[in-house]
Amino acid sequence: MAKSKYKFNPESLSFDRIERSLKYKVFRFMGYMVSSIVIGGGLLLVISLFYDLPKERMLKRENRYLLTQYELLSKKMDQAINVLDDIQNRDDNIYRVIFEAEPIPNSLRNAGFGGVNRYADLEGYRNSDIVSNVAKRLDIIMNKLYVQSTSYDKVFEMAKNNEEMMVSIPSIRPIAIDEYKRISSYFRHRRVHPILKIIRPHTGVDFTAPRGTFVRVTGDGVVEKIKSNRSRSGYGTYILVNHGFSYQTFYAHLDKVHVKVGQKLTRGDVIGEVGNTGLSVAPHLHYEVRKNEKMIDPINFFFQEITPEDYQRMIEYSRLTGQALD
C-alpha cells in the first residue's frame, strides 16, 4: 500500500500530494478503535446470549452447588428446631412442673430481633431470599439455645435446693435396661385395646419382660396400696406407691409382690415381679406416673438413665402404634 496519497488538481493538471494533519490521523485511528470495539462487543454479546463462556459455566456450577448446600442446611435446621421443641416441651411441662415453677413464656423463647435490619447486607442479590432466610433461622436457633441454656441453669439451681424432692420423684425405668426386651406400647390418648377391641386410652408404658423379672420402684416413697388379683380382669395384681410432692407411680399385671402397705422405699428397691395377671395378653409390666391424680407420659421421667439420643429415639417410637398388651 502506498504510504502517501495524491489528489488530481484540474488547474495545474497534476497530482498534488495530500497532507494529513496529526489531528486527522488521531481521529481516524480512534474511529478504527471504536468501530473495532463496537463490532467485537456486539459479537461477544451475541455469543454470550447463546453460549456460556467457561467462566460463566464455572460460576453457574458453583451457584448450583451453593443452592444445594443451603437447602441441606435448611433441612438440618428443621431437624435442630424439632429437637429444640422437644427439649423445650420437656423443660416447660416436666422439669418446671416438678419444681412448681412457671414455664418460660413463648414471647421470650420466640423473641425476635427488633431495630435495624440485621440482614440488609445480604439483600440485593439473586438468591438473597435463601441466604437471608438461613441467616434468620440460624439466629432464631441460637436465641432459643441461649434461652434454654439459661433455663437449665435455673432448673439446676432448683434441683440443688430440693434434694428431697429429687430423690422422691420417679426418674428411672422400673425394669433394668438389660432385663426387658422392649417397650411394646407407649402412653397415648387413643388406641385399640388388644382384648376388648374398643378404643381406650393407654395411660402408661408397657415393658415386655419374662415372668419373674424384678420390678424396681422409681423413686423414694411409701407403698400406698396393693391389690392381689389373678382374675382375667382389670390390672390384675398391682402396687401403688406415693412419692410425696403430689407424685404417685403405678405397677400393674404383677406375678408377685415383695412389699407391704405402708413400707418405706428407696429408689431402686425391688417391689415385685413381672407377671401376666389381669386383662393382659402376655407377661409385661404396665407402668404409670401420676401427678395430682393426672396421668403423665412416663418416658419424660427416665432422665437419670437416658441419654439425649435415647430420649429422641423413644419419642420417635412413641409416635408409632406398637403392640398393646393391655
C-alpha positions in Angstrom: 0.0 0.0 0.0 1.3 3.5 -0.9 2.4 5.5 2.1 1.3 8.7 0.5 -1.9 9.7 -1.2 -2.4 12.1 -4.1 -5.3 14.2 -5.4 -5.7 15.4 -9.1 -5.5 19.2 -9.4 -7.5 20.3 -12.6 -5.9 23.7 -12.6 -2.4 22.5 -12.7 -3.3 19.2 -14.5 -1.1 17.4 -12.0 -1.4 15.2 -8.9 -0.8 17.0 -5.6 0.3 15.1 -2.5 -2.4 15.0 0.2 -1.0 16.1 3.5 -2.8 14.7 6.6 -2.7 16.6 9.8 -1.9 14.9 13.1 -5.4 15.7 14.4 -6.9 13.9 11.4 -4.7 10.9 12.0 -5.6 10.7 15.6 -9.4 10.9 14.9 -9.1 8.3 12.2 -7.3 6.0 14.5 -9.8 6.5 17.2 -12.6 5.8 14.7 -11.0 2.4 13.9 -10.6 1.6 17.5 -14.2 2.5 18.4 -15.6 0.5 15.4 -13.5 -2.5 16.4 -14.7 -2.3 20.0 -18.3 -2.0 18.9 -18.1 -4.9 16.5 -16.2 -7.1 18.9 -18.6 -6.3 21.8 -21.5 -7.0 19.6 -20.1 -10.4 18.6 -19.3 -11.2 22.2 -22.8 -10.2 23.3 -24.4 -12.4 20.6 -22.1 -15.3 21.6 -22.9 -14.9 25.3 -26.6 -14.9 24.7 -26.5 -18.3 23.1 -23.3 -19.9 24.6 -21.9 -19.9 28.1 -18.3 -18.8 28.5 -16.0 -21.1 30.5 -16.0 -18.7 33.5 -19.8 -18.4 33.4 -20.2 -22.2 33.3 -17.9 -22.4 36.4 -19.9 -19.8 38.2 -23.2 -21.5 37.4 -21.9 -24.8 38.7 -20.8 -23.0 41.9 -24.2 -21.4 42.3 -26.0 -24.7 41.9 -23.7 -26.3 44.5 -24.2 -23.4 46.9 -28.0 -23.6 46.5 -27.9 -27.3 47.2 -25.9 -26.8 50.3 -28.3 -24.1 51.5 -31.2 -26.5 51.0 -29.4 -29.2 53.0 -28.6 -26.7 55.7 -32.2 -25.6 55.8 -33.3 -29.2 56.4 -30.7 -29.7 59.1 -32.1 -26.5 60.8 -35.6 -28.0 60.6 -34.3 -31.1 62.5 -32.5 -28.9 65.0 -35.7 -26.9 65.6 -37.7 -30.1 66.1 -35.2 -31.4 68.7 -35.2 -28.0 70.4 -39.0 -28.0 70.5 -38.9 -31.4 72.3 -36.4 -30.1 74.8 -38.4 -27.0 75.4 -41.6 -29.0 75.9 -39.7 -31.3 78.4 -38.4 -28.3 80.2 -41.7 -26.5 80.5 -44.0 -29.5 81.1 -41.8 -31.7 83.1 -38.8 -30.1 84.9 -40.6 -26.9 85.7 -43.7 -28.7 86.7 -41.7 -30.9 89.0 -40.3 -27.8 90.8 -43.7 -26.0 90.5 -42.0 -23.2 88.6 -43.6 -21.1 85.8 -42.8 -22.2 82.3 -40.8 -19.8 80.1 -43.2 -17.6 78.1 -43.3 -18.2 74.4 -42.7 -14.5 73.9 -39.3 -14.9 75.4 -38.5 -18.2 73.7 -39.5 -16.8 70.3 -38.3 -13.3 70.8 -37.4 -11.6 67.5 -34.7 -9.1 66.7 -36.0 -5.5 66.6 -34.4 -2.3 65.5 -32.4 -2.1 62.3 -32.5 -4.7 59.6 -29.7 -7.1 60.6 -29.8 -8.7 57.1 -29.5 -5.6 54.9 -26.0 -6.7 53.7 -27.5 -9.9 52.4 -30.1 -8.2 50.2 -29.9 -7.1 46.6 -28.6 -10.4 45.2 -30.2 -13.0 43.0 -30.5 -15.5 45.9 -30.8 -13.1 48.7 -34.1 -14.6 50.0 -32.4 -18.0 50.5 -29.3 -16.7 52.2 -31.2 -14.2 54.5 -33.8 -16.9 55.4 -31.0 -19.3 56.5 -29.3 -16.5 58.5 -32.6 -15.6 60.2 -33.4 -19.2 61.2 -29.8 -19.6 62.5 -30.2 -16.6 64.7 -33.6 -17.9 66.0 -31.9 -21.3 66.9 -29.1 -19.5 68.6 -31.6 -17.4 70.6 -33.6 -20.4 71.6 -30.4 -22.2 72.7 -29.4 -19.3 74.8 -32.8 -19.2 76.5 -32.8 -22.9 77.0 -29.3 -22.9 78.5 -30.4 -20.2 80.9 -33.5 -22.1 81.8 -31.4 -25.3 82.6 -29.1 -23.2 84.8 -32.2 -22.2 86.9 -33.5 -25.8 86.9 -30.2 -27.0 88.2 -30.3 -24.4 91.0 -33.8 -25.5 91.9 -32.7 -29.1 91.9 -29.8 -28.4 94.3 -32.3 -26.6 96.6 -34.8 -29.5 96.5 -32.7 -32.7 97.2 -35.5 -34.4 99.0 -37.9 -33.9 96.1 -35.3 -35.1 93.6 -34.8 -38.5 95.3 -38.6 -38.9 95.6 -39.7 -38.0 92.0 -39.7 -41.0 89.6 -36.6 -40.8 87.5 -35.5 -44.3 86.4 -37.1 -47.2 84.5 -38.9 -49.7 86.6 -37.1 -52.6 85.0 -33.4 -52.6 84.4 -32.5 -51.8 80.8 -30.8 -55.2 80.2 -33.7 -57.1 81.7 -36.7 -56.1 79.5 -37.0 -56.9 75.8 -38.6 -53.7 74.6 -41.3 -51.1 75.3 -44.3 -52.6 73.5 -46.8 -49.8 74.0 -46.3 -46.1 74.9 -48.5 -43.5 76.5 -51.3 -42.4 74.2 -54.8 -40.9 74.5 -56.4 -43.3 72.0 -55.6 -46.8 70.9 -57.5 -50.1 70.3 -57.5 -52.4 73.3 -55.9 -55.8 72.3 -58.6 -57.8 74.1 -61.7 -55.7 74.2 -61.2 -54.4 70.7 -62.5 -50.9 71.6 -60.8 -47.5 71.6 -59.4 -46.7 75.0 -56.6 -44.5 76.3 -53.3 -46.2 77.3 -52.2 -44.2 80.3 -48.8 -45.7 80.9 -45.9 -47.6 79.3 -45.8 -51.4 78.8 -42.4 -53.1 79.3 -42.2 -56.6 77.8 -40.2 -58.9 80.0 -40.2 -62.6 81.1 -42.4 -63.6 84.0 -40.5 -63.2 87.3 -38.3 -60.2 86.1 -37.7 -57.9 89.1 -39.7 -54.6 89.2 -38.0 -51.7 90.9 -39.6 -48.6 92.5 -38.6 -45.5 90.5 -38.3 -43.0 93.4 -38.3 -42.8 97.2 -41.8 -43.3 98.6 -44.3 -45.3 100.6 -46.4 -48.2 99.5 -49.9 -46.8 99.4 -52.0 -49.6 98.0 -51.6 -53.3 97.0 -54.2 -55.4 95.2 -53.7 -59.1 94.6 -55.9 -60.2 91.8 -55.2 -63.2 89.5 -58.5 -62.9 87.6 -58.5 -62.0 84.0 -59.9 -58.6 84.5 -58.5 -55.1 85.2 -54.9 -54.5 86.1 -54.6 -57.8 88.0 -52.1 -57.6 90.8 -50.7 -54.1 91.2 -48.8 -51.7 93.5 -49.4 -48.0 94.0 -46.6 -46.0 95.5 -46.9 -42.5 96.9 -43.7 -40.4 96.4 -45.0 -37.2 98.0 -44.9 -33.9 96.2 -48.2 -34.9 94.5 -46.5 -37.8 92.7 -47.6 -41.5 92.5 -46.4 -44.5 90.4 -48.4 -47.5 89.5 -47.1 -51.0 88.7 -49.7 -53.5 87.2 -50.1 -57.1 86.0 -47.6 -58.3 88.6 -46.9 -62.0 89.3 -45.6 -61.5 92.8 -45.4 -58.6 95.4 -42.4 -58.2 97.6 -43.6 -55.3 99.8 -46.5 -54.4 102.1 -48.7 -51.4 102.5 -47.0 -48.6 104.5 -43.5 -49.8 103.8 -40.9 -47.1 103.0 -39.0 -47.5 99.8 -35.8 -46.2 98.3 -35.3 -45.7 94.6 -34.2 -49.0 93.0 -35.8 -51.3 95.7 -37.4 -54.4 94.2 -41.1 -54.3 94.9 -42.4 -57.2 92.8 -42.1 -59.4 89.7 -43.4 -59.2 86.2 -46.5 -61.3 85.5 -49.5 -61.7 83.2 -52.4 -61.1 85.7 -55.5 -59.2 84.8 -56.6 -58.2 81.4 -53.3 -58.9 79.7 -52.2 -60.9 76.6 -48.5 -61.6 77.6 -46.1 -61.1 80.5 -45.3 -57.4 80.9 -45.3 -54.5 83.3 -47.8 -51.7 82.9 -46.2 -48.6 84.5 -47.8 -45.2 85.1 -46.7 -41.9 86.6 -49.3 -39.6 88.2 -49.2 -36.0 89.2 -52.1 -34.7 91.2 -54.1 -37.8 90.1 -53.4 -36.9 86.5 -51.6 -39.4 84.2 -48.3 -38.2 82.7 -46.2 -39.8 80.0 -43.6 -41.9 81.9 -40.9 -41.6 79.3 -40.4 -38.0 80.4 -39.3 -39.3 83.8 -36.4 -41.6 82.8 -33.9 -38.7 82.9 -31.4 -40.4 85.3 -30.8 -43.3 83.0 -31.2 -42.0 79.5 -29.1 -40.0 77.0 -30.5 -37.3 74.7 -30.1 -39.8 71.8 -32.1 -42.5 73.7 -34.8 -40.0 74.6 -35.2 -38.8 71.0 -35.4 -42.4 69.8 -38.1 -43.2 72.4 -40.0 -40.1 71.3 -40.0 -41.3 67.8 -41.1 -44.9 68.8 -43.8 -43.4 71.0 -45.4 -41.9 67.9 -45.8 -45.4 66.3 -48.8 -47.6 67.2 -46.8 -50.5 68.6 -48.3 -53.7 70.1 -50.6 -53.1 73.1 -50.6 -55.8 75.7 -53.4 -54.5 78.0 
